[in-house]
Amino acid sequence: MRCRAGDIAVVVGGGIPENIGSLIHVDSPHPNPETWCVTPLSTLWSDRLRRRVAPSEPEAWRCRDKWLRPLRDSPGEDEMLRITELENAK
């Protein structure tokens, strides 16, 4: 799998073209194989609700690993998470 729990990733595929390019946080493995429970960091289209959903709205999201690209330059720690942790520590 390309992603790991804790990654920030960009949506690069899937059945909802409106969501391509959206940012998500990879939370934990989903019971379905090669699927993650995720939290949106930007507005996403929900087929179930038939409207766009803001990150602040409670909604259970899942995404196939193959539809995500982690925002990480190389194997190892997600650089954006490291920067965010440094900023939050100030």
C-alpha positions, 0 to 999 in steps of 0.5 A, spaced: 500 500 500 502 507 498 499 510 504 500 509 512 496 511 517 497 519 519 499 521 512 496 527 508 494 524 501 491 527 495 485 524 492 488 521 485 482 517 482 476 513 484 469 514 482 467 521 483 471 526 479 469 532 483 474 529 489 480 528 485 485 533 487 482 534 494 486 533 501 485 528 506 488 525 512 489 517 512 486 515 519 486 508 520 485 501 516 478 500 514 475 493 514 475 492 507 482 490 504 486 496 501 482 501 504 483 507 509 478 510 514 480 518 512 478 525 514 477 530 509 481 536 509 478 540 504 470 539 501 468 533 498 462 530 494 458 525 497 454 521 493 450 518 499 448 525 501 448 528 493 452 534 495 458 537 497 461 536 504 465 541 508 471 537 513 467 540 519 461 536 517 461 529 521 461 524 515 464 517 515 469 517 509 473 511 506 478 511 500 481 505 496 489 506 497 490 506 490 486 512 489 490 516 494 497 519 493 501 520 500 504 527 500 511 525 502 517 526 498 520 519 500 519 513 504 519 515 511 515 520 515 510 525 512 514 532 511 507 536 512 505 532 519 512 533 521 512 541 520 505 541 523 507 538 529 513 543 530 508 549 528 504 546 534 509 545 539 511 553 539 
